[in-house]
Amino acid sequence: MPGGLEQDVDEQPAGSGQGGVIFVLENANLETAKVGKNYELLNCDDHANFLRRHGKDPALHRPDICHQALLTILDSPLNKAGKLKALYVHTAKNVLIQINPQVRLPRTFRRFCGLMVQLLQKLSIRATNGPDKLLKVVKGPVTKYFPPDAHRIGFSHSAKTLVAMQEWVQRPELGERPLVFVVGAFAHGKIDDSYVDEYISLSQFPLSAAYALCRITNALEQKWGIV
Ligand SMILES: C[S@@+](CC[C@H](N)C(=O)[O-])C[C@H]1O[C@@H](n2cnc3c(N)ncnc32)[C@H](O)[C@@H]1O
């Protein structure tokens, strides 16, 4: 874990009882290395030989999954309607990144890589036109940022309980409790289910992280009448 992390007021748990949602993207492959003269975000397309030379499997270096997943969440009408209370990326190297729901993330992968390299070196990225931190590395574990009454849901195709998301989100027992959704940002594997209350599958098919997130955001938009 990098040192010198800042403790800001917005590191407090997101508000409870407001019916908002928090997303956690788990196990994201965001790893930088000096390739030639510059630091770069390692990925299977640009650094396959570099990764193999260093005894790493290129297939596991897929930061594009995290990029697509973030765009899906940030672009959603759910976020535009102000229902996204917080967004975290937990990397495979145990770095926790807090992302301001208002950030305008680069839409091209190359620019996203540049931004992530900058973030992982400087530990925070400020807005150009103000003091707000749009992205920052914060101390883990991610659970300390959850409201105490939050209901935490983990997602995997291999989960035993298969649900239709539109129906699942309507369950009366959820009430207006804040919801924490944990989705994997990796190509292969399973999310850490040690901190979730429920572990569910939302399709009989294995989906991309972005598509799974689309199902979750769509279901919530329907529940809250966000068109
Ligand atoms: C590319 S998948 C990772 C594949 C991994 N074998 C799995 O199913 O967990 C990325 C993430 O999308 C979510 N996901 C994909 N298909 C899903 C499904 N049918 N049900 C629930 N979540 C799913 C999971 O959170 C998963 O970690």
The ligand as a MOL file (V3000), in Angstrom:
LIG
                    3D

  0  0  0     0  0            999 V3000
M  V30 BEGIN CTAB
M  V30 COUNTS 27 29 0 0 0
M  V30 BEGIN ATOM
M  V30 1 C -15.6100 -11.3240 -16.6480 0
M  V30 2 S -16.4890 -11.6570 -15.1980 0 CHG=1
M  V30 3 C -15.3630 -12.6520 -14.3210 0
M  V30 4 C -15.6020 -14.0670 -14.6240 0
M  V30 5 C -15.6490 -15.0120 -13.4000 0
M  V30 6 N -15.4140 -16.3610 -13.8810 0
M  V30 7 C -16.9770 -14.9510 -12.6370 0
M  V30 8 O -18.0250 -15.3820 -13.1530 0
M  V30 9 O -17.0220 -14.4240 -11.5210 0 CHG=-1
M  V30 10 C -16.4160 -10.1610 -14.3050 0
M  V30 11 C -17.4400 -10.0060 -13.2370 0
M  V30 12 O -18.7260 -9.8350 -13.7820 0
M  V30 13 C -19.6990 -10.3220 -12.8580 0
M  V30 14 N -20.4840 -11.3390 -13.5520 0
M  V30 15 C -20.2860 -11.8750 -14.7710 0
M  V30 16 N -21.2550 -12.7540 -15.0780 0
M  V30 17 C -22.0900 -12.7770 -14.0150 0
M  V30 18 C -23.3000 -13.4700 -13.7090 0
M  V30 19 N -23.8480 -14.3300 -14.5570 0
M  V30 20 N -23.8800 -13.2200 -12.5170 0
M  V30 21 C -23.3570 -12.3370 -11.6450 0
M  V30 22 N -22.2280 -11.6560 -11.8820 0
M  V30 23 C -21.6060 -11.8640 -13.0430 0
M  V30 24 C -18.9430 -10.9090 -11.6790 0
M  V30 25 O -18.8870 -9.9860 -10.6150 0
M  V30 26 C -17.5720 -11.1450 -12.2680 0
M  V30 27 O -16.5660 -11.1210 -11.2800 0
M  V30 END ATOM
M  V30 BEGIN BOND
M  V30 1 1 1 2
M  V30 2 1 2 3
M  V30 3 1 2 10
M  V30 4 1 3 4
M  V30 5 1 4 5
M  V30 6 1 5 6
M  V30 7 1 5 7
M  V30 8 2 7 8
M  V30 9 1 7 9
M  V30 10 1 10 11
M  V30 11 1 11 12
M  V30 12 1 11 26
M  V30 13 1 12 13
M  V30 14 1 13 14
M  V30 15 1 13 24
M  V30 16 1 14 15
M  V30 17 1 14 23
M  V30 18 2 15 16
M  V30 19 1 16 17
M  V30 20 1 17 18
M  V30 21 2 17 23
M  V30 22 1 18 19
M  V30 23 2 18 20
M  V30 24 1 20 21
M  V30 25 2 21 22
M  V30 26 1 22 23
M  V30 27 1 24 25
M  V30 28 1 24 26
M  V30 29 1 26 27
M  V30 END BOND
M  V30 END CTAB
M  END
